[in-house]
Protein backbone atom coordinates (compact mmCIF):
# COMPACT_ATOMS: atom_id res chain seq x y z
CA UNK A 1 0.00 0.00 0.00
CA UNK A 2 1.29 3.43 -0.92
CA UNK A 3 1.40 6.14 1.72
CA UNK A 4 -1.30 8.78 1.15
CA UNK A 5 1.04 11.75 0.71
CA UNK A 6 4.03 9.95 -0.77
CA UNK A 7 3.59 11.67 -4.13
CA UNK A 8 4.30 15.04 -2.45
CA UNK A 9 7.48 13.87 -0.73
CA UNK A 10 10.82 14.20 -2.46
CA UNK A 11 13.10 11.24 -1.68
CA UNK A 12 16.05 11.83 0.60
CA UNK A 13 18.90 13.35 -1.35
CA UNK A 14 21.15 11.05 -3.33
CA UNK A 15 24.74 11.79 -4.13
CA UNK A 16 25.09 14.74 -6.44
CA UNK A 17 21.52 15.96 -5.94
CA UNK A 18 20.52 19.37 -4.68
CA UNK A 19 19.59 19.16 -0.97
CA UNK A 20 17.24 22.16 -1.29
CA UNK A 21 14.87 20.02 -3.36
CA UNK A 22 13.97 18.10 -0.21
CA UNK A 23 12.24 21.23 1.14
CA UNK A 24 10.43 22.15 -2.08
CA UNK A 25 7.02 20.57 -1.33
CA UNK A 26 6.77 22.14 2.13
CA UNK A 27 7.77 25.52 0.68
CA UNK A 28 5.10 25.26 -2.01
CA UNK A 29 2.48 24.31 0.57
CA UNK A 30 3.54 27.20 2.82
CA UNK A 31 3.37 29.74 -0.02
CA UNK A 32 -0.02 28.36 -1.06
CA UNK A 33 -1.35 28.68 2.46
CA UNK A 34 -0.12 32.26 2.78
CA UNK A 35 -1.63 33.23 -0.57
CA UNK A 36 -4.90 31.56 0.42
CA UNK A 37 -5.00 33.52 3.66
CA UNK A 38 -4.30 36.79 1.86
CA UNK A 39 -6.99 36.15 -0.76
CA UNK A 40 -9.49 35.16 1.92
CA UNK A 41 -8.70 38.28 3.94
CA UNK A 42 -9.06 40.50 0.85
CA UNK A 43 -12.43 38.95 -0.04
CA UNK A 44 -13.61 39.44 3.54
CA UNK A 45 -12.55 43.09 3.61
CA UNK A 46 -14.17 43.80 0.24
CA UNK A 47 -17.38 42.12 1.39
CA UNK A 48 -17.41 44.16 4.58
CA UNK A 49 -16.80 47.41 2.68
CA UNK A 50 -19.59 46.56 0.23
CA UNK A 51 -22.08 45.85 3.04
CA UNK A 52 -21.15 49.06 4.88
CA UNK A 53 -21.46 51.07 1.64
CA UNK A 54 -24.92 49.61 0.96
CA UNK A 55 -26.13 50.31 4.50
CA UNK A 56 -24.75 53.86 4.63
CA UNK A 57 -26.07 54.57 1.13
CA UNK A 58 -29.56 53.57 2.21
CA UNK A 59 -29.28 55.77 5.30
CA UNK A 60 -28.11 58.80 3.31
CA UNK A 61 -30.83 58.41 0.70
CA UNK A 62 -33.47 58.13 3.39
CA UNK A 63 -34.74 54.76 2.19
Backbone torsions as a table, in degrees:
resi	resn	phi	psi	omega
1	UNK	NA	136.9	-178.4
2	UNK	-88.6	140.8	178.6
3	UNK	-64.3	145.1	-173.1
4	UNK	-58.9	-37.8	-175.3
5	UNK	-108.2	18.3	-175.0
6	UNK	-65.0	-24.8	-179.6
7	UNK	-72.0	-17.0	179.4
8	UNK	-93.0	-6.6	-174.3
9	UNK	-99.2	127.9	176.2
10	UNK	-84.4	133.1	-179.6
11	UNK	-58.5	155.3	177.7
12	UNK	-57.1	142.4	-172.6
13	UNK	-55.6	140.3	173.8
14	UNK	-101.1	171.4	-179.0
15	UNK	-61.2	133.4	177.6
16	UNK	85.0	-2.7	179.8
17	UNK	-92.2	163.7	-178.1
18	UNK	-83.5	118.3	-177.5
19	UNK	-65.4	-21.0	-179.6
20	UNK	-68.8	-19.8	179.1
21	UNK	-65.3	-24.4	-179.1
22	UNK	-66.2	-23.5	-178.3
23	UNK	-99.4	1.4	-175.6
24	UNK	-61.4	-49.4	-177.3
25	UNK	-60.3	-42.6	-179.0
26	UNK	-66.8	-33.9	178.1
27	UNK	-67.1	-41.1	179.2
28	UNK	-64.5	-42.6	178.9
29	UNK	-63.7	-41.7	-179.9
30	UNK	-63.6	-45.5	178.7
31	UNK	-63.4	-41.1	178.2
32	UNK	-62.2	-41.2	178.7
33	UNK	-64.9	-42.3	179.9
34	UNK	-64.6	-44.3	178.4
35	UNK	-62.9	-39.9	178.0
36	UNK	-62.2	-41.8	177.8
37	UNK	-64.0	-42.4	-179.9
38	UNK	-64.5	-43.2	179.5
39	UNK	-65.1	-43.0	178.4
40	UNK	-62.2	-41.4	178.5
41	UNK	-64.0	-43.4	-179.5
42	UNK	-63.3	-42.7	179.0
43	UNK	-63.7	-40.9	178.6
44	UNK	-63.7	-43.1	179.5
45	UNK	-65.1	-44.4	179.4
46	UNK	-63.0	-39.9	177.4
47	UNK	-63.4	-42.7	178.8
48	UNK	-62.8	-45.2	179.7
49	UNK	-62.2	-40.7	179.8
50	UNK	-64.1	-43.9	180.0
51	UNK	-64.1	-44.0	179.4
52	UNK	-63.3	-40.8	179.6
53	UNK	-64.3	-39.6	179.3
54	UNK	-66.0	-44.7	-178.1
55	UNK	-65.6	-46.9	-178.1
56	UNK	-68.7	-33.0	177.1
57	UNK	-63.8	-40.1	178.7
58	UNK	-67.6	-36.2	179.9
59	UNK	-69.1	-39.9	-179.1
60	UNK	-69.3	-35.8	-178.1
61	UNK	-81.8	-5.7	178.1
62	UNK	74.1	22.9	-179.5
63	UNK	-91.9	NA	NA
